[in-house]
Amino acid sequence: MFAYYLDLALRSFRRNKVLTALMVLAIALGIGASMTTLTVFHVLSGDPIPEKSDRLFYVQMDAESIGGYQPGEEPQQQMTRFDAEHLLRDGKGDRQAFMSGMGTVIEPSKPGLDPMQQDGRMTTADFFPMFNVPFAYGNGWSSADDEARARVVVLDSALNEKLFDGEDSVGRSVRLDGNDFTVVGVLAPWKMQPRFYDVTQGRFNDDEQLYVPFWTAIDLKFGRNGNMNCWSTPSALEDQDPDPEGQVGVNASCAWLQYWVEMDPDRAGEYRQYLSNYSDQQREGGRFERPTNVRLRNVMDWLDHNGIVPADVRLQVWLAFGFLAVCLLNTVGLLLAKFLRRSSEIGVRRALGASRRAIFAQCLVEAGVVGLAGGVLGLGLALLGLWAVRQQPVDYAPLAQLDPVMLLTTFALAIAASVAAGLLPAWRACQVTPAIQLKSQ
């Protein structure tokens, strides 16, 4: 029966080409606008590490001075080196790591390559297993390497391609800021989007191409990338914190490190209490001046707290679906006109024994076919819209790509929208009285 209804729909389209084209265009415009904005929202709001996002927690505590304190405000976003190292030594989680962005100059040994500035990350050993970082060759370093200030490096696949033509470079040497490092691992192609583990820089950047042990980078005075919040003047730092490492020193009153811990979600309450106890102890010792104020958020809570999805993207989604609703209202009117113009045909079918249910089903099939055609054209418009998004000067622009999920969503939304638009016209059509239509012939 479905094939019969489909055949009737195609015949109807051929008889009313202009009306059909208008309906398809209306659906296509609404679907194109909606799927463009919905795809951008989808890629920005997705879970970047769904297999363990409920097990990874970002740690915050308020080590800042009492100056400017306002009750109830959020603690500072990052952590001091003193606190990060203390929490790492305590090791209360299954895994824990702290980190910061960095920059260094690579002096390639490959002929024809000039020295190049590269961004990377200084971190601790658990970074790689915590965030499920995939390796093509080798692996990360160990906690023993951290303690030994080992000169080891993990390369991104793109950098390994530049330096070693994509070969297994484990054991080979790379020169960073005039110092020789041994490659211990090469990543497989990997992009964490959004880059939730450090939202202080570009949240959708993927320009980190090498990773080195934190204390090694500090000892060699590698350049640091990212935000830093200090609550003492430089001169006061020199007086109060006689640390040759300056603002990145262990005693400096500066917050600049991101701290993550991995553990079972059931232990979050226990770990939060540990943080509160630690904060109390630091305040009693005179380091912390503000009341205890700690936060522990999992990945999705952390992303939501930081507003990873820009407000204008959310607004665009609502506006696009409003436009789709307007298109559907126009489609309702066009379908109503189309079906009621065939009242005599419907009356004859009813007189020959077709039930109201059969007429209703026939009309919905026709509306669904209109939606399918509109979905095909709308897909083209959505691809054009996403291309336009990729030309914008925003850090998430390269992510505006239609994945298989959104491709299926395009057609599902188009068909569902057109069928919904066809409900009222189909109901009106199946109410046609056969006797009246036969008398008028």
C-alpha positions in Angstrom: 0.0 0.0 0.0 2.9 2.4 0.7 4.2 1.9 -2.8 0.7 2.8 -4.1 0.6 6.0 -2.1 4.1 6.8 -3.2 3.1 6.5 -6.8 0.1 8.7 -6.2 2.3 11.3 -4.6 4.7 11.4 -7.6 1.9 11.7 -10.0 0.5 14.6 -8.0 3.9 16.3 -8.1 4.0 16.1 -11.8 0.5 17.7 -12.1 1.3 20.6 -9.7 5.0 21.3 -10.4 5.0 24.9 -9.3 3.2 24.3 -6.0 5.4 21.3 -5.3 8.5 23.3 -6.0 7.4 26.0 -3.6 6.8 23.5 -0.8 10.2 21.8 -1.4 11.9 25.2 -1.3 10.2 26.3 1.9 11.2 23.1 3.6 14.8 23.3 2.2 15.3 26.9 3.4 14.2 26.0 6.9 16.2 22.8 7.1 19.3 24.5 5.6 19.3 27.3 8.2 18.4 24.9 11.1 21.0 22.3 10.3 23.8 24.9 9.8 23.3 26.3 13.3 22.4 22.9 14.9 25.6 21.4 13.5 27.8 24.2 15.0 26.0 23.8 18.3 26.4 20.0 18.1 30.2 20.1 17.6 30.7 22.7 20.3 28.5 21.1 23.0 29.5 17.5 22.5 31.3 15.4 25.1 35.0 15.5 24.2 35.8 12.3 26.1 32.6 10.4 26.7 34.2 7.2 27.8 35.4 8.9 31.1 34.1 12.4 31.3 32.4 11.5 34.6 35.7 10.3 36.1 37.8 13.4 35.3 37.5 16.4 37.7 39.0 19.9 37.5 40.2 21.2 40.9 39.9 24.8 42.1 40.8 26.4 45.4 41.2 30.0 46.5 44.8 30.8 47.4 44.5 34.5 46.5 45.1 37.3 49.0 42.1 38.8 50.9 42.3 42.0 48.8 39.2 42.4 46.7 37.5 39.4 48.2 33.7 39.1 47.8 31.8 36.4 49.6 30.3 33.8 47.3 32.5 34.4 44.3 34.2 31.6 42.3 37.7 30.6 43.4 40.4 31.5 40.9 40.4 29.3 37.8 44.0 28.0 38.1 46.3 26.8 40.8 49.6 27.8 42.3 52.7 25.6 41.7 53.0 25.1 45.5 49.5 23.7 45.8 49.7 21.7 42.6 52.8 19.9 43.7 51.4 19.3 47.2 48.2 17.7 45.8 50.3 15.6 43.3 52.5 14.3 46.1 49.4 13.4 48.2 48.0 11.4 45.2 44.5 11.1 46.5 43.1 10.3 43.1 43.6 7.3 40.8 45.6 9.6 38.6 46.4 13.3 38.7 48.3 15.7 36.6 49.0 19.4 36.4 50.1 21.4 33.3 50.5 24.6 31.4 51.0 25.6 27.8 54.6 26.4 26.7 56.5 27.5 23.7 60.0 26.4 22.5 62.3 26.7 19.5 63.0 23.4 17.6 66.3 23.1 15.8 65.7 20.4 13.2 68.5 18.1 12.2 66.7 17.4 8.9 68.4 19.1 6.0 66.4 22.0 4.6 64.4 22.7 7.7 65.0 26.0 9.5 64.5 26.4 13.3 60.8 26.8 14.1 58.8 28.1 17.0 56.3 25.5 18.3 53.7 25.5 21.0 53.5 22.5 23.4 52.6 21.5 26.9 54.6 21.0 30.1 52.9 18.4 32.2 53.3 15.4 34.4 53.3 11.7 33.6 49.6 10.9 34.1 48.5 13.4 31.4 48.6 10.7 28.7 46.6 7.9 30.4 44.2 10.3 32.0 43.1 11.8 28.7 43.3 8.6 26.7 46.0 10.1 24.4 46.7 7.6 21.5 50.2 6.7 20.5 51.5 5.6 17.1 54.9 4.8 18.5 56.3 4.4 22.0 54.4 6.0 24.9 54.6 8.7 27.5 57.2 9.1 30.2 57.0 7.8 33.8 56.7 9.5 37.2 60.3 8.6 37.7 61.2 10.7 34.6 59.3 13.5 36.2 61.3 13.3 39.4 64.6 12.9 37.5 64.0 16.0 35.3 64.5 13.7 32.3 65.0 15.3 28.9 62.4 13.3 27.1 59.7 14.5 24.7 56.5 13.2 23.1 55.8 14.5 19.6 52.5 15.2 17.9 52.0 13.2 14.6 52.2 16.4 12.5 55.5 17.5 14.0 56.9 13.9 13.7 56.0 14.1 10.0 58.0 17.3 9.6 61.0 16.2 11.5 61.2 12.5 10.7 58.9 12.0 7.7 56.4 10.2 9.9 58.8 7.3 10.8 59.1 5.7 14.2 61.3 8.3 15.9 61.4 6.8 19.3 65.0 6.9 20.7 66.0 9.7 18.3 67.1 13.2 19.4 65.3 16.5 19.1 66.9 19.8 20.0 64.7 22.2 21.9 66.0 25.7 22.9 69.5 24.4 22.5 69.0 21.3 24.6 68.9 17.7 23.3 65.8 15.7 24.1 65.1 12.0 23.5 61.8 11.1 21.8 59.9 8.5 23.9 56.6 8.6 22.1 54.8 9.8 19.0 51.1 10.5 19.1 48.6 9.1 16.6 46.5 11.8 15.0 44.6 13.3 18.0 42.5 16.3 18.5 40.7 17.0 21.8 37.8 19.3 20.8 37.1 21.3 22.8 40.4 21.3 24.6 38.7 21.1 27.9 41.9 20.4 30.0 43.0 24.0 29.4 40.3 26.6 28.6 42.6 29.6 29.4 43.8 29.7 25.8 42.0 29.0 22.6 39.4 26.4 23.4 39.3 24.9 20.0 43.0 25.2 19.0 45.0 22.1 18.2 48.4 23.7 17.9 50.2 21.8 20.7 52.8 19.7 18.9 55.1 18.5 21.7 54.9 17.5 25.4 57.8 17.6 27.9 58.0 16.9 31.7 56.9 19.9 33.7 60.0 20.2 35.9 62.3 19.7 33.0 60.7 22.6 31.2 60.9 24.8 34.3 64.6 23.9 34.9 65.4 24.8 31.3 63.3 28.0 31.5 61.1 27.2 28.5 58.6 29.9 27.6 55.2 29.6 29.2 51.9 30.1 27.4 48.6 30.9 29.0 47.0 33.1 31.7 48.7 33.9 35.0 47.1 35.6 38.0 49.5 37.0 40.6 48.4 38.9 43.7 51.7 40.5 44.6 53.7 43.1 42.8 57.0 41.9 41.2 59.0 43.8 43.8 57.1 42.2 46.6 57.6 38.8 45.0 61.3 39.3 45.0 61.1 40.3 48.7 58.7 37.6 49.9 59.5 34.8 47.6 63.3 34.5 47.1 62.8 32.0 44.3 65.2 32.1 41.3 62.4 30.8 39.1 60.4 34.0 39.6 56.7 34.0 39.0 56.7 30.3 38.0 58.6 29.3 41.2 57.1 27.0 43.8 56.7 29.8 46.3 55.4 32.5 44.0 52.0 33.9 44.7 50.8 33.2 41.2 48.1 30.9 39.9 48.9 29.5 36.4 48.5 25.7 36.4 45.6 23.5 35.5 45.1 20.6 37.8 43.0 17.4 36.9 42.3 14.3 38.9 40.8 11.0 37.8 38.7 8.9 40.2 35.5 7.1 40.5 32.5 9.6 40.7 31.5 8.0 44.0 34.7 9.4 45.6 34.1 13.0 44.5 32.6 13.9 47.9 35.5 12.4 49.7 38.0 14.3 47.5 36.1 17.5 47.9 36.4 17.2 51.7 40.1 16.5 51.3 40.4 19.8 49.4 38.5 21.6 52.1 40.8 20.2 54.8 43.9 21.1 52.8 42.6 24.7 52.4 41.9 24.9 56.1 45.4 23.8 56.9 46.9 26.3 54.5 44.9 29.1 56.0 46.0 28.1 59.5 49.5 28.1 58.3 49.1 31.7 56.9 49.3 30.9 53.2 45.6 31.2 52.4 43.9 34.4 53.5 40.4 33.8 52.2 37.7 31.5 53.6 37.8 27.9 52.3 36.3 27.9 48.8 36.9 24.8 46.7 35.3 23.4 43.5 35.4 20.0 41.9 33.7 19.7 38.5 33.7 16.9 36.0 34.3 17.5 32.3 30.8 18.4 31.2 30.2 20.6 34.3 33.5 22.3 33.7 32.6 23.0 30.0 29.2 24.3 31.0 30.6 26.5 33.7 33.0 28.1 31.2 30.3 28.6 28.6 32.1 26.7 25.9 29.1 27.2 23.6 29.1 30.9 22.8 25.8 32.8 23.6 25.5 33.9 20.0 25.6 30.3 18.7 22.7 29.4 21.1 20.8 32.5 19.8 21.4 31.5 16.2 19.9 28.0 16.9 16.7 29.5 18.3 16.4 32.0 15.4 17.0 29.2 12.8 14.3 27.0 14.3 12.0 30.0 14.5 12.6 30.5 10.7 11.9 26.8 10.2 8.6 27.2 12.0 7.7 30.0 9.6 8.6 27.8 6.7 6.4 25.1 8.0 3.5 27.4 8.4 3.8 28.3 4.7 4.1 24.6 3.9 0.9 24.0 5.8 -0.9 26.5 3.7 0.5 25.1 0.5 -0.4 21.6 1.4 -3.9 22.6 2.4 -4.5 24.3 -0.9 -3.0 21.3 -2.7 -5.1 18.7 -1.0 -8.4 20.7 -1.1 -8.0 21.3 -4.8 -8.3 17.5 -5.1 -11.5 17.3 -3.2 -13.4 15.8 -6.1 -10.7 13.1 -6.6 -10.8 12.3 -2.9 -14.6 12.2 -3.0 -14.5 9.6 -5.7 -12.0 7.5 -3.8 -14.2 7.7 -0.7 -17.2 6.7 -2.8 -15.3 3.7 -4.1 -14.6 2.5 -0.6 -11.4 4.2 0.5 -11.5 4.9 4.3 -10.7 8.2 5.9 -7.6 6.5 7.4 -6.4 5.6 3.9 -6.9 9.1 2.6 -5.1 10.5 5.7 -2.2 8.1 5.1 -2.0 8.9 1.5 -1.7 12.6 2.2 0.9 12.1 4.9 3.0 10.0 2.5 2.8 12.8 0.0 3.9 15.3 2.7 6.8 13.0 3.7 8.0 12.8 0.1 8.0 16.6 -0.1 10.1 16.6 3.1 12.6 14.2 1.7 13.0 16.3 -1.4 13.3 19.4 0.8 15.9 17.5 2.9 18.1 16.9 -0.1 18.0 20.5 -1.2 18.3 21.6 2.5 21.4 19.5 2.9 23.1 21.4 0.1 22.1 24.7 1.7 23.4 23.4 5.1 26.8 22.5 3.5 26.9 26.0 2.0 26.1 27.5 5.4 28.8 25.5 7.1 31.3 26.5 4.5 30.4 30.1 5.3 30.9 29.4 9.0 34.4 28.0 8.3 35.4 31.4 6.7 34.7 33.3 10.0 37.6 34.4 12.2 36.6 32.3 15.2 38.6 29.5 16.8 35.8 26.9 16.3 35.3 27.6 12.6 37.3 24.6 11.3 35.0 22.3 13.4 31.9 23.3 11.3 31.7 19.9 9.5 28.7 17.7 8.9 29.3 14.4 10.6 27.2 11.2 9.9 24.9 11.9 12.9 24.0 15.3 11.7 23.6 14.0 8.1 20.9 11.5 9.3 19.4 14.3 11.5 19.0 16.5 8.4 16.7 14.0 6.7 15.0 12.9 9.8 14.2 16.5 10.7 13.1 17.3 7.1 10.7 14.4 7.0 9.4 14.8 10.5 8.8 18.6 9.9 7.0 18.0 6.6 4.8 15.2 8.1 3.9 17.5 11.0 3.1 20.3 8.5 0.9 17.8 6.7 -1.2 16.7 9.7 -3.8 19.5 9.5 -4.1 19.4 5.6 -4.4 15.6 5.7 -7.1 15.7 8.4 -9.1 18.3 6.4 -8.7 16.2 3.2 -10.1 13.1 4.9 -13.1 15.0 6.1 -14.3 15.5 2.5 -17.9 14.3 2.1 -18.2 11.9 -0.9 -21.9 12.7 -1.6 -21.3 16.5 -2.0 -18.4 16.0 -4.3 -20.3 13.5 -6.5 -23.3 15.9 -6.8 -21.0 18.7 -8.0 -19.6 16.6 -10.8 
